Amino acid sequence: MTRKEFIKNFAALGAGLPFLSLFLESCDKENGLLYPDFDVNFSGKVIVIGAGAAGLTAGYLLNKYNIDFQIIEASSVFGGRIKRDNTFADFPIDIGAEWIHEDPSILAKLISDASINAEIDVITYSPDTVYNFKNNKLKKQNFGGNFYSEYKFKNTTWYGFFEKYIASNISNKIVYNSPVNKINYSGEKVTINTTNGHSFEADKVLVTVPIKILQEGSIDFVPSLPATKKAAIDSIEMPDGLKVFIEFSEKFYPDILFTGGLLSEVQAQDKLFYNAAFGKDSDKNVLGLFVVGKKATAYTSLADDNAIFNAILVELDSIFDGKASQTYIKHIVQNWSKEPFVQGSYSYVFNASEEETVKTLLEPLDNKVFFAGEALSADNGATVPGAGETAYAVIETMLK
Ligand SMILES: Cc1cc2nc3c(=O)[nH]c(=O)nc-3n(C[C@H](O)[C@H](O)[C@H](O)COP(=O)(O)OP(=O)(O)OC[C@H]3O[C@@H](n4cnc5c(N)ncnc54)[C@H](O)[C@@H]3O)c2cc1C
């Protein structure tokens, strides 16, 4: 299910599914390939900019097709908006993307290699207890039944999945700590410059940086981006985003807690507190907060992570009668808006002109500079699967 479908269904029907754990034999070999084999008609060098889900998937494919490539990454790690914390709890925590947002067979499709027998245990995410806090009242929501299927990893994370299956064969191709600030595609070869003074040359370049990075203009394109492309880039909203995890000595909270009205939360603002240990093998009480959009800005505009956490504790205390302060153990704040090479959450292009916008975004420059990433997915924007799928599509276009 795409994020858009999720939102639509959620708004229409409400929440709640019985719990069940499903063991995924990853490789549905018959349906495992997103794209059929094709004849590669390219033998030059490719530079991929950005080592998030899209950039890593692109590298994984280039490696499969024996193409000479490098991935230039601004930060010191791969993953981008997929990120893991291994130490906070007794299970690995997704402090960026967390829900699979698709049928789990998407994992096999992202791997697309019949020789890899991935065994990935997933949780059918079906919260038992859903509450809403509105007008100072905490109210249980009794929704009419099963309305959507959503999944999470049981023992791993999005980061763990990419680390094991996608990044492991290409880690020596990633150049870290190298923010790209110039892409010159005026000549036969494309020249790439980084802020630390290095330059690279390639026949083709794939740009997978977040749309916010393109909007702020920190990458200088020579020649300049066509006006239509610039307008398409600028038209996409990528609002603030934040995740917080808090460990308590008691589980005083429900599996899901919305504050301020279900429809407004899910449709416009995306804010929920949730039991992050749901379905995991864990003895810990870990409450997550996921917030994107205007409600995220209310937190991300505070002075620092301490101020953010204190505001959340006050909020929880007011809902649960001081229980949060009384049982608090520790917390982590992941402020995605303050990550210098991300600067927000994900794209919001849920309108009628989206298809046209995405088409314009995807158009390569002189058949030399290509684009991929979550914001460029027409059907699955704002998600990890969507980011991966754009890489599959663009690599096929590039190499054919
Ligand atoms: C709070 C939050 C919750 C989310 N929850 C989910 C979820 O539950 N499920 C889901 O599927 N998706 C979720 N998402 C969305 C998902 O994380 C993204 O859609 C996906 O990870 C984006 O992948 P990407 O490769 O397009 O971009 P990114 O992951 O952002 O990768 C881009 C890479 O480019 C690098 N970069 C930036 N600038 C430069 C430069 N100048 N030079 C070189 N490198 C550069 C960055 O460091 C980064 O590594 C969530 C996102 C957030 C923020």
The ligand as a MOL file (V3000), in Angstrom:
LIG
                    3D

  0  0  0     0  0            999 V3000
M  V30 BEGIN CTAB
M  V30 COUNTS 53 58 0 0 0
M  V30 BEGIN ATOM
M  V30 1 C 10.7730 11.1730 10.0120 0
M  V30 2 C 10.6890 10.3200 8.7770 0
M  V30 3 C 9.9200 9.1650 8.8080 0
M  V30 4 C 9.7980 8.3940 7.6510 0
M  V30 5 N 9.0960 7.2310 7.7230 0
M  V30 6 C 9.0750 6.4040 6.6510 0
M  V30 7 C 8.5130 5.1110 6.7710 0
M  V30 8 O 8.0310 4.7110 7.8420 0
M  V30 9 N 8.5510 4.3030 5.6680 0
M  V30 10 C 9.0990 4.7140 4.4800 0
M  V30 11 O 9.1050 3.9540 3.5060 0
M  V30 12 N 9.6520 5.9510 4.3480 0
M  V30 13 C 9.6640 6.7840 5.4240 0
M  V30 14 N 10.2830 7.9880 5.3260 0
M  V30 15 C 10.7600 8.4530 4.0100 0
M  V30 16 C 12.0480 7.7500 3.6050 0
M  V30 17 O 12.9730 7.8270 4.6450 0
M  V30 18 C 12.5830 8.4370 2.3620 0
M  V30 19 O 11.5670 8.5120 1.3740 0
M  V30 20 C 13.7740 7.7010 1.7240 0
M  V30 21 O 14.6360 7.1830 2.7020 0
M  V30 22 C 14.4810 8.6940 0.8150 0
M  V30 23 O 15.5570 8.0730 0.1460 0
M  V30 24 P 16.3880 8.9150 -0.9370 0
M  V30 25 O 17.5040 8.0660 -1.3740 0
M  V30 26 O 15.4710 9.4690 -1.9440 0
M  V30 27 O 16.9350 10.1890 -0.1270 0
M  V30 28 P 17.8950 10.2460 1.1350 0
M  V30 29 O 17.7210 9.0660 1.9970 0
M  V30 30 O 17.6960 11.5660 1.7550 0
M  V30 31 O 19.3550 10.1500 0.4980 0
M  V30 32 C 19.9620 11.2410 -0.1050 0
M  V30 33 C 21.4520 11.2070 0.2320 0
M  V30 34 O 22.0690 12.3160 -0.4290 0
M  V30 35 C 23.0780 12.8400 0.4130 0
M  V30 36 N 23.3700 14.2140 0.0000 0
M  V30 37 C 22.6550 15.3400 0.2190 0
M  V30 38 N 23.2650 16.4010 -0.3510 0
M  V30 39 C 24.3790 15.9490 -0.9450 0
M  V30 40 C 25.4200 16.5600 -1.6860 0
M  V30 41 N 25.4200 17.8640 -1.9310 0
M  V30 42 N 26.4400 15.7850 -2.1350 0
M  V30 43 C 26.4580 14.4510 -1.8940 0
M  V30 44 N 25.4840 13.8170 -1.1820 0
M  V30 45 C 24.4630 14.5460 -0.7170 0
M  V30 46 C 22.4520 12.7300 1.8080 0
M  V30 47 O 23.4240 12.7890 2.8280 0
M  V30 48 C 21.7570 11.3740 1.7230 0
M  V30 49 O 22.5820 10.3330 2.1510 0
M  V30 50 C 10.4590 8.7750 6.4610 0
M  V30 51 C 11.2670 9.9120 6.4490 0
M  V30 52 C 11.3840 10.6690 7.5990 0
M  V30 53 C 12.2830 11.8670 7.5730 0
M  V30 END ATOM
M  V30 BEGIN BOND
M  V30 1 1 1 2
M  V30 2 1 2 3
M  V30 3 2 2 52
M  V30 4 2 3 4
M  V30 5 1 4 5
M  V30 6 1 4 50
M  V30 7 2 5 6
M  V30 8 1 6 7
M  V30 9 1 6 13
M  V30 10 2 7 8
M  V30 11 1 7 9
M  V30 12 1 9 10
M  V30 13 2 10 11
M  V30 14 1 10 12
M  V30 15 2 12 13
M  V30 16 1 13 14
M  V30 17 1 14 15
M  V30 18 1 14 50
M  V30 19 1 15 16
M  V30 20 1 16 17
M  V30 21 1 16 18
M  V30 22 1 18 19
M  V30 23 1 18 20
M  V30 24 1 20 21
M  V30 25 1 20 22
M  V30 26 1 22 23
M  V30 27 1 23 24
M  V30 28 2 24 25
M  V30 29 1 24 26
M  V30 30 1 24 27
M  V30 31 1 27 28
M  V30 32 2 28 29
M  V30 33 1 28 30
M  V30 34 1 28 31
M  V30 35 1 31 32
M  V30 36 1 32 33
M  V30 37 1 33 34
M  V30 38 1 33 48
M  V30 39 1 34 35
M  V30 40 1 35 36
M  V30 41 1 35 46
M  V30 42 1 36 37
M  V30 43 1 36 45
M  V30 44 2 37 38
M  V30 45 1 38 39
M  V30 46 1 39 40
M  V30 47 2 39 45
M  V30 48 1 40 41
M  V30 49 2 40 42
M  V30 50 1 42 43
M  V30 51 2 43 44
M  V30 52 1 44 45
M  V30 53 1 46 47
M  V30 54 1 46 48
M  V30 55 1 48 49
M  V30 56 2 50 51
M  V30 57 1 51 52
M  V30 58 1 52 53
M  V30 END BOND
M  V30 END CTAB
M  END
